[in-house]
Amino acid sequence: MIKFMKSFCAALLVLFAALLCSCKTETSKEGSATTADSLSIASIQDTIEFGCGSGRKPFVTGNTKYFIVTNAFFNDVKMKRKNAAVLIMDEEEIVENENLFFENPKRAVYLCGYEYDVIFLDKEKAAIERLLHNTRCHDYCFANDSIRDRMEIYKNRLIEDPTHYIYDLKIMDNYTLEKAITELTDAGFMIFSLSGSSEHKIQFGRT
């Protein structure tokens, strides 16, 4: 018998936790800032250096519902499980992170790759801000030491005590993506589509 199968690959972040974090009511406030000059590349060698301008551009906080830190390429050898993630839903901590990262360009980027993916999502789970971070060599224009300290905390949590784990889903042709998401949500999983979904080629197999 020839078995006919079509699979859909969804780049989904499936997060499961024994304890769910509680969320407070969203607030919105203006971040303290002044208009910044345009960034300019000073040199291109092993390091790309940028001018930070005269100040920080205005930004708004309070729209982030979910803050996620993951291992950028699943390649941190210290992590027991490469698909570990840290999900933050505490409003106060999220606003602190918005104030650290929003409209905060890197002063210098060393061409040594990235370690961590930092993602801000709204209540609809759409990305507000997403950036790649290297704890060893990225320098930010503002609050650089505070960012390094904060990311060191998240790095240790990813290694020692992650809150969730990431999985890619493959869905059989008798399932829709929407149905799969609904059933997983009802079962206690949290679903985030971070890279969209794509339909793969039809596959044939013998049984």
VOZABA-89320 format. One record per residue: residue number from 0; residue in three letters; y, x, z of N, C-alpha, C in turn. Coordinates in steps of 0.1 Angstrom, whole numbers, always signed. Each point is the difference from the previous one (the first is absolute). Layout:
BEGIN
{atom NUM, 'ALA', {Y, X, Z}, {Y, X, Z}, {Y, X, Z}}
...
This chain:
BEGIN
{atom 0, 'MET', {-12, +8, +0}, {+12, -8, +0}, {+12, +9, +0}}
{atom 1, 'ILE', {+10, -4, -8}, {+12, +8, -1}, {+10, -7, +9}}
{atom 2, 'LYS', {+5, +7, +10}, {+10, -5, +9}, {+14, +3, -5}}
{atom 3, 'PHE', {+8, -11, -1}, {+14, +1, -5}, {+9, +1, +12}}
{atom 4, 'MET', {+9, +10, +1}, {+9, +1, +11}, {+13, +5, -4}}
{atom 5, 'LYS', {+10, -6, +5}, {+14, +5, -3}, {+6, +2, +14}}
{atom 6, 'SER', {+6, +12, +2}, {+6, +2, +13}, {+15, +2, -1}}
{atom 7, 'PHE', {+6, -4, +11}, {+14, +1, +1}, {+3, +11, +11}}
{atom 8, 'CYS', {+8, +10, -3}, {+3, +9, +11}, {+14, -3, +5}}
{atom 9, 'ALA', {+1, -2, +12}, {+13, -3, +6}, {+4, +12, +9}}
{atom 10, 'ALA', {+11, +5, -2}, {+5, +11, +9}, {+6, -7, +12}}
{atom 11, 'LEU', {-9, -3, +9}, {+4, -8, +12}, {-1, +8, +12}}
{atom 12, 'LEU', {+9, -1, +9}, {-1, +6, +13}, {-6, -11, +9}}
{atom 13, 'VAL', {-12, +2, +5}, {-7, -10, +8}, {+0, +6, +14}}
{atom 14, 'LEU', {+7, -6, +9}, {+2, +5, +13}, {-7, -9, +10}}
{atom 15, 'PHE', {-8, +5, +9}, {-7, -8, +10}, {+2, +6, +13}}
{atom 16, 'ALA', {+5, -7, +10}, {+2, +5, +14}, {-6, -10, +10}}
{atom 17, 'ALA', {-5, +6, +11}, {-6, -8, +10}, {+11, -8, +7}}
{atom 18, 'LEU', {+12, +6, +1}, {+11, -7, +7}, {+11, -1, -11}}
{atom 19, 'LEU', {+6, -12, +0}, {+11, -3, -10}, {+13, +2, +8}}
{atom 20, 'CYS', {+10, +7, -6}, {+13, +2, +6}, {+8, -13, -1}}
{atom 21, 'SER', {+8, -2, +10}, {+9, -12, -1}, {+13, +4, -6}}
{atom 22, 'CYS', {+6, -9, -8}, {+13, +3, -6}, {+11, -8, +6}}
{atom 23, 'LYS', {+12, +5, +1}, {+11, -7, +5}, {+8, -5, -12}}
{atom 24, 'THR', {+10, -8, +3}, {+9, -6, -10}, {+7, +11, -7}}
{atom 25, 'GLU', {+2, -1, -13}, {+7, +10, -8}, {+15, +0, +3}}
{atom 26, 'THR', {+5, +12, +0}, {+15, +1, +2}, {+5, +9, -12}}
{atom 27, 'SER', {+13, -1, -2}, {+6, +8, -11}, {+13, +5, +5}}
{atom 28, 'LYS', {+2, +13, -2}, {+13, +6, +3}, {+3, +11, -9}}
{atom 29, 'GLU', {+12, +4, -1}, {+4, +10, -9}, {-2, +14, +7}}
{atom 30, 'GLY', {-6, +9, -7}, {-1, +14, +5}, {+13, +7, -1}}
{atom 31, 'SER', {+3, +8, +10}, {+12, +8, -1}, {+0, +10, -10}}
{atom 32, 'ALA', {+9, +0, -9}, {+0, +10, -11}, {+13, +0, -8}}
{atom 33, 'THR', {+2, +10, -8}, {+11, +0, -9}, {-5, +3, -14}}
{atom 34, 'THR', {+8, -2, -10}, {-4, +2, -14}, {-3, +15, -2}}
{atom 35, 'ALA', {-11, +2, -6}, {-5, +14, -3}, {+4, +4, -14}}
{atom 36, 'ASP', {+2, +13, -2}, {+2, +5, -14}, {-13, +0, -7}}
{atom 37, 'SER', {+0, +1, -13}, {-12, +1, -8}, {-7, +13, +3}}
{atom 38, 'LEU', {-14, -1, +0}, {-8, +12, +2}, {+0, +8, -12}}
{atom 39, 'SER', {-1, +13, +2}, {-1, +9, -11}, {-10, +11, +3}}
{atom 40, 'ILE', {-7, +4, -10}, {-10, +10, +1}, {+6, +14, +0}}
{atom 41, 'ALA', {-2, +8, +11}, {+6, +13, +1}, {-8, +11, -7}}
{atom 42, 'SER', {-13, -2, +2}, {-9, +11, -6}, {-14, -6, -2}}
{atom 43, 'ILE', {-7, +5, -9}, {-14, -4, -3}, {-8, +13, +0}}
{atom 44, 'GLN', {-7, +2, +12}, {-9, +11, +1}, {-12, -5, +7}}
{atom 45, 'ASP', {-4, +7, +11}, {-11, -6, +8}, {+6, -11, +9}}
{atom 46, 'THR', {+13, +0, +1}, {+8, -10, +8}, {+10, -7, -9}}
{atom 47, 'ILE', {+1, -13, +1}, {+11, -8, -6}, {+10, -3, +11}}
{atom 48, 'GLU', {+12, +4, -1}, {+10, -3, +10}, {+10, -10, -6}}
{atom 49, 'PHE', {+4, -9, +9}, {+9, -10, -4}, {+13, +0, +9}}
{atom 50, 'GLY', {+11, -4, -6}, {+12, -1, +9}, {-1, -14, +7}}
{atom 51, 'CYS', {+4, +0, +12}, {-1, -13, +8}, {+12, -8, -1}}
{atom 52, 'GLY', {+11, +5, -6}, {+12, -8, -1}, {+8, +0, +13}}
{atom 53, 'SER', {+10, -9, +0}, {+9, +0, +12}, {-5, -10, +11}}
{atom 54, 'GLY', {-10, -8, -3}, {-4, -10, +10}, {-12, -8, -5}}
{atom 55, 'ARG', {-4, -9, +8}, {-12, -8, -3}, {+4, -14, -6}}
{atom 56, 'LYS', {-7, -4, -10}, {+3, -13, -6}, {-4, -12, +10}}
{atom 57, 'PRO', {+8, -11, -1}, {-3, -11, +9}, {-14, -6, -3}}
{atom 58, 'PHE', {-7, -5, +10}, {-13, -6, -1}, {-2, -11, +10}}
{atom 59, 'VAL', {-9, -9, -3}, {-2, -12, +9}, {-14, +2, +6}}
{atom 60, 'THR', {-1, -3, +13}, {-13, +0, +7}, {-4, -14, +4}}
{atom 61, 'GLY', {-12, -2, +4}, {-5, -12, +5}, {-8, -9, -9}}
{atom 62, 'ASN', {-2, +5, -13}, {-7, -7, -10}, {-15, +4, -1}}
{atom 63, 'THR', {-3, +11, +7}, {-14, +5, +0}, {-9, -7, +10}}
{atom 64, 'LYS', {-11, -5, -5}, {-10, -7, +8}, {-11, +9, +4}}
{atom 65, 'TYR', {-4, +9, -9}, {-11, +9, +1}, {+4, +14, -3}}
{atom 66, 'PHE', {-4, +10, +8}, {+3, +14, -2}, {-14, +7, +0}}
{atom 67, 'ILE', {-3, +7, -11}, {-13, +6, -1}, {+1, +14, -4}}
{atom 68, 'VAL', {-8, +8, +7}, {-2, +15, -3}, {-14, +2, -3}}
{atom 69, 'THR', {-3, +7, -12}, {-13, +3, -4}, {-1, +15, -4}}
{atom 70, 'ASN', {-12, +5, -1}, {-2, +13, -6}, {+2, -2, -15}}
{atom 71, 'ALA', {+10, +8, -6}, {+4, -3, -14}, {-11, +1, -10}}
{atom 72, 'PHE', {-9, +10, +1}, {-10, +2, -10}, {-14, +1, +6}}
{atom 73, 'PHE', {-1, -5, +12}, {-13, +0, +7}, {-6, +14, +1}}
{atom 74, 'ASN', {+9, +10, +2}, {-5, +14, +0}, {+3, +8, +12}}
{atom 75, 'ASP', {+4, -7, +11}, {+2, +7, +12}, {-13, +4, +7}}
{atom 76, 'VAL', {-3, +12, +0}, {-13, +5, +5}, {-2, -3, +15}}
{atom 77, 'LYS', {+11, -2, +7}, {-1, -2, +15}, {-4, -15, +3}}
{atom 78, 'MET', {+2, -9, -10}, {-3, -14, +3}, {-14, -3, -2}}
{atom 79, 'LYS', {-6, -6, +10}, {-14, -4, +0}, {-3, -9, -12}}
{atom 80, 'ARG', {+9, -10, -2}, {-1, -9, -11}, {+12, +0, -8}}
{atom 81, 'LYS', {-1, +4, -13}, {+11, +3, -8}, {+8, -13, -4}}
{atom 82, 'ASN', {-6, -12, +2}, {+6, -12, -3}, {+7, -7, +12}}
{atom 83, 'ALA', {+3, +8, +10}, {+7, -5, +12}, {+14, -3, -3}}
{atom 84, 'ALA', {+5, -10, +8}, {+14, -4, -1}, {+5, -4, +13}}
{atom 85, 'VAL', {+14, +1, +2}, {+6, -5, +12}, {+10, -11, -5}}
{atom 86, 'LEU', {-2, -12, +6}, {+8, -12, -3}, {+9, -3, +12}}
{atom 87, 'ILE', {+13, +0, -2}, {+9, -4, +10}, {+6, -13, -3}}
{atom 88, 'MET', {+0, -9, +10}, {+6, -13, -1}, {+10, -3, +11}}
{atom 89, 'ASP', {+2, +10, +8}, {+10, -2, +11}, {+14, +1, -6}}
{atom 90, 'GLU', {+8, -10, +3}, {+13, -1, -7}, {+9, +12, +4}}
{atom 91, 'GLU', {+1, +4, +13}, {+8, +10, +4}, {-3, +14, -6}}
{atom 92, 'GLU', {-13, +3, -1}, {-5, +12, -6}, {+3, +0, -15}}
{atom 93, 'ILE', {-2, -11, -6}, {+3, -1, -15}, {+15, +3, -3}}
{atom 94, 'VAL', {+9, -6, +8}, {+14, +2, -2}, {+4, +15, +2}}
{atom 95, 'GLU', {-6, +6, +10}, {+2, +14, +2}, {-4, +8, -12}}
{atom 96, 'ASN', {-11, -4, -6}, {-5, +7, -12}, {+9, -3, -12}}
{atom 97, 'GLU', {+5, -12, -1}, {+10, -3, -11}, {+12, +9, +1}}
{atom 98, 'ASN', {+5, +1, +13}, {+12, +9, +2}, {-3, +14, -3}}
{atom 99, 'LEU', {-12, +5, +1}, {-3, +13, -3}, {-2, +3, -15}}
{atom 100, 'PHE', {-6, -9, -7}, {-4, +3, -14}, {+9, -7, -10}}
{atom 101, 'PHE', {+6, -11, +2}, {+7, -7, -10}, {+13, +8, -4}}
{atom 102, 'GLU', {+2, +1, -13}, {+11, +7, -6}, {+2, +14, +6}}
{atom 103, 'ASN', {-11, +7, +2}, {-1, +13, +6}, {-7, +10, -10}}
{atom 104, 'PRO', {+8, +5, -9}, {-7, +9, -10}, {-4, +13, +6}}
{atom 105, 'LYS', {-9, +6, -7}, {-5, +13, +5}, {+10, +11, -4}}
{atom 106, 'ARG', {+3, +9, +9}, {+9, +11, -2}, {-7, +10, -9}}
{atom 107, 'ALA', {-13, +2, +2}, {-7, +10, -8}, {-15, -5, -1}}
{atom 108, 'VAL', {-6, +2, -11}, {-14, -4, -2}, {-7, +13, -5}}
{atom 109, 'TYR', {-9, +4, +8}, {-8, +12, -4}, {-12, -5, -8}}
{atom 110, 'LEU', {-3, +7, -10}, {-10, -5, -10}, {-14, +3, +5}}
{atom 111, 'CYS', {-3, -6, +12}, {-14, +3, +6}, {-7, -13, +2}}
{atom 112, 'GLY', {+4, -11, -7}, {-8, -12, +0}, {+4, -9, +12}}
{atom 113, 'TYR', {-7, -11, +2}, {+3, -9, +10}, {-13, -3, +9}}
{atom 114, 'GLU', {+3, -4, +12}, {-11, -3, +9}, {-1, -15, +3}}
{atom 115, 'TYR', {+11, -7, +2}, {+0, -13, +5}, {+8, -10, -9}}
{atom 116, 'ASP', {-5, -12, -1}, {+7, -11, -7}, {+6, -9, +11}}
{atom 117, 'VAL', {+13, -2, -1}, {+7, -8, +10}, {+6, -13, -7}}
{atom 118, 'ILE', {-4, -12, +5}, {+2, -12, -8}, {+7, -10, +9}}
{atom 119, 'PHE', {+11, -6, -4}, {+7, -11, +6}, {-3, -13, -8}}
{atom 120, 'LEU', {-5, -10, +6}, {-3, -13, -7}, {+7, -11, +7}}
{atom 121, 'ASP', {+4, -10, -8}, {+7, -12, +5}, {-11, -10, +4}}
{atom 122, 'LYS', {+5, -12, +5}, {-10, -10, +4}, {-9, -6, -11}}
{atom 123, 'GLU', {+5, +2, -12}, {-9, -4, -12}, {-9, +11, -4}}
{atom 124, 'LYS', {+0, +12, +8}, {-8, +12, -3}, {+4, +7, -13}}
{atom 125, 'ALA', {+13, -2, -4}, {+5, +7, -11}, {+7, +13, +5}}
{atom 126, 'ALA', {-1, +11, -7}, {+6, +13, +4}, {+15, +0, +0}}
{atom 127, 'ILE', {+6, +3, +11}, {+14, +2, +1}, {+4, +15, -3}}
{atom 128, 'GLU', {-8, +8, +6}, {+2, +15, -1}, {-14, +6, +1}}
{atom 129, 'ARG', {-2, +11, -9}, {-12, +7, +1}, {+3, +15, -4}}
{atom 130, 'LEU', {-5, +9, +9}, {+3, +14, -3}, {-12, +8, +4}}
{atom 131, 'LEU', {-1, +12, -5}, {-10, +10, +3}, {+6, +11, +9}}
{atom 132, 'HIS', {-7, +4, +10}, {+5, +9, +10}, {-9, +11, +2}}
{atom 133, 'ASN', {+6, +12, +2}, {-8, +12, +4}, {+6, +5, +13}}
{atom 134, 'THR', {-9, +0, +10}, {+5, +4, +14}, {+3, +14, +1}}
{atom 135, 'ARG', {-4, +8, -10}, {+2, +15, +2}, {+13, +5, -6}}
{atom 136, 'CYS', {+5, -7, -11}, {+11, +6, -7}, {+10, -9, -5}}
{atom 137, 'HIS', {+0, -13, +3}, {+11, -8, -5}, {+12, +0, +10}}
{atom 138, 'ASP', {+12, +1, -6}, {+12, +0, +8}, {+8, -12, -4}}
{atom 139, 'TYR', {+4, -9, +9}, {+9, -11, -3}, {+14, +3, +3}}
{atom 140, 'CYS', {+9, -7, -7}, {+14, +2, +2}, {+5, -5, +14}}
{atom 141, 'PHE', {-7, -10, +6}, {+5, -5, +12}, {-13, -2, +10}}
{atom 142, 'ALA', {+2, +3, +12}, {-10, -2, +11}, {-13, +7, -4}}
{atom 143, 'ASN', {+1, +12, -5}, {-12, +7, -5}, {-10, +2, +12}}
{atom 144, 'ASP', {+5, +5, +11}, {-9, +3, +11}, {-6, -12, +6}}
{atom 145, 'SER', {+7, -11, +0}, {-6, -13, +5}, {-11, -5, -9}}
{atom 146, 'ILE', {+2, +2, -13}, {-10, -4, -10}, {-12, +8, +2}}
{atom 147, 'ARG', {+1, +13, +1}, {-11, +9, +2}, {-8, -4, +12}}
{atom 148, 'ASP', {+7, -2, +11}, {-6, -4, +13}, {-8, -13, -2}}
{atom 149, 'ARG', {+6, -10, -6}, {-6, -13, -2}, {-12, +1, -9}}
{atom 150, 'MET', {+1, +8, -11}, {-12, +1, -9}, {-11, +8, +7}}
{atom 151, 'GLU', {+3, +9, +9}, {-10, +7, +7}, {-8, -9, +9}}
{atom 152, 'ILE', {+6, -10, +5}, {-6, -10, +9}, {-10, -8, -9}}
{atom 153, 'TYR', {+5, -5, -12}, {-8, -8, -9}, {-12, +9, -5}}
{atom 154, 'LYS', {+3, +12, -3}, {-11, +9, -5}, {-11, +1, +11}}
{atom 155, 'ASN', {+3, +2, +12}, {-10, +0, +11}, {-7, -13, +1}}
{atom 156, 'ARG', {+7, -11, -1}, {-7, -13, +1}, {-10, -2, -12}}
{atom 157, 'LEU', {+4, +5, -12}, {-9, -1, -11}, {-13, +7, +2}}
{atom 158, 'ILE', {+1, +12, +7}, {-11, +8, +3}, {-8, -5, +11}}
{atom 159, 'GLU', {+6, -4, +11}, {-7, -3, +12}, {-2, -15, +3}}
{atom 160, 'ASP', {+10, -8, -4}, {-1, -14, +4}, {+7, -9, -11}}
{atom 161, 'PRO', {-6, -1, -12}, {+6, -9, -10}, {-1, -14, +4}}
{atom 162, 'THR', {+9, -9, -5}, {-1, -14, +3}, {-8, -7, -10}}
{atom 163, 'HIS', {-1, +5, -12}, {-6, -7, -11}, {-6, +10, -10}}
{atom 164, 'TYR', {-7, -6, -10}, {-6, +8, -11}, {+2, -6, -13}}
{atom 165, 'ILE', {+1, +8, -11}, {+3, -4, -13}, {-13, -1, -8}}
{atom 166, 'TYR', {-1, -10, -8}, {-12, -2, -9}, {+5, -5, -14}}
{atom 167, 'ASP', {-6, +5, -10}, {+2, -6, -14}, {-11, -10, -2}}
{atom 168, 'LEU', {+4, -12, -6}, {-10, -10, -2}, {-4, -1, -14}}
{atom 169, 'LYS', {-13, -3, -2}, {-5, -3, -14}, {-5, -15, +1}}
{atom 170, 'ILE', {+4, -8, -8}, {-3, -14, +1}, {-8, -5, -12}}
{atom 171, 'MET', {-11, -7, +2}, {-8, -5, -11}, {+7, -10, -8}}
{atom 172, 'ASP', {-5, -3, -12}, {+7, -9, -9}, {+0, -14, +4}}
{atom 173, 'ASN', {-9, -4, +10}, {+0, -14, +4}, {+9, -2, +12}}
{atom 174, 'TYR', {+8, +10, +3}, {+11, +0, +10}, {+13, +3, -6}}
{atom 175, 'THR', {+10, -8, +5}, {+14, +4, -4}, {+6, +9, +11}}
{atom 176, 'LEU', {+10, +7, -3}, {+6, +9, +10}, {+6, -9, +11}}
{atom 177, 'GLU', {+6, -11, -4}, {+6, -9, +10}, {-11, -5, +10}}
{atom 178, 'LYS', {-12, -4, -5}, {-10, -5, +9}, {-5, +11, +9}}
{atom 179, 'ALA', {-2, +12, -5}, {-4, +11, +8}, {+10, +3, +11}}
{atom 180, 'ILE', {+13, +0, -3}, {+10, +2, +10}, {+0, -10, +11}}
{atom 181, 'THR', {-2, -13, -4}, {+0, -11, +9}, {-12, +1, +10}}
{atom 182, 'GLU', {-12, +3, -6}, {-12, +1, +9}, {+1, +12, +9}}
{atom 183, 'LEU', {+6, +12, -4}, {+1, +11, +8}, {+10, -2, +11}}
{atom 184, 'THR', {+11, -7, -3}, {+10, -4, +10}, {-5, -9, +10}}
{atom 185, 'ASP', {-8, -10, -4}, {-6, -9, +9}, {-10, +7, +10}}
{atom 186, 'ALA', {-6, +11, -5}, {-10, +8, +8}, {+7, +9, +9}}
{atom 187, 'GLY', {+13, +1, +0}, {+7, +9, +9}, {+6, +13, -5}}
{atom 188, 'PHE', {-2, +2, -14}, {+6, +12, -6}, {+14, -3, -4}}
{atom 189, 'MET', {+7, +11, -1}, {+14, +0, -5}, {+0, +6, -14}}
{atom 190, 'ILE', {+6, -7, -10}, {+0, +5, -14}, {+14, +3, -4}}
{atom 191, 'PHE', {+1, +12, -6}, {+12, +5, -6}, {-3, +5, -14}}
{atom 192, 'SER', {+7, -5, -10}, {-2, +5, -14}, {+11, +10, -2}}
{atom 193, 'LEU', {-4, +13, +1}, {+11, +10, -1}, {+2, +5, -14}}
{atom 194, 'SER', {-11, -1, -9}, {+1, +6, -13}, {-3, -11, -11}}
{atom 195, 'GLY', {+0, -12, +3}, {-3, -11, -9}, {-15, +0, -3}}
{atom 196, 'SER', {-4, -7, -10}, {-14, -2, -4}, {-2, +3, -14}}
{atom 197, 'SER', {-12, +3, -4}, {-3, +3, -14}, {-14, -5, -4}}
{atom 198, 'GLU', {-2, -5, -12}, {-13, -4, -4}, {-7, +11, -8}}
{atom 199, 'HIS', {-12, +3, +5}, {-7, +11, -6}, {-9, -5, -11}}
{atom 200, 'LYS', {-6, +9, -8}, {-8, -4, -11}, {-13, -7, +5}}
{atom 201, 'ILE', {-5, -9, -9}, {-13, -7, +3}, {-11, +10, +1}}
{atom 202, 'GLN', {-9, -2, +9}, {-11, +9, +3}, {-13, -8, -2}}
{atom 203, 'PHE', {-10, +6, -6}, {-13, -6, -2}, {-11, +8, +8}}
{atom 204, 'GLY', {-9, -7, +6}, {-11, +7, +7}, {-13, -7, -1}}
{atom 205, 'ARG', {-11, +7, +1}, {-13, -7, -1}, {-6, -2, +14}}
{atom 206, 'THR', {-6, -11, +2}, {-7, -3, +13}, {-15, -3, -3}}
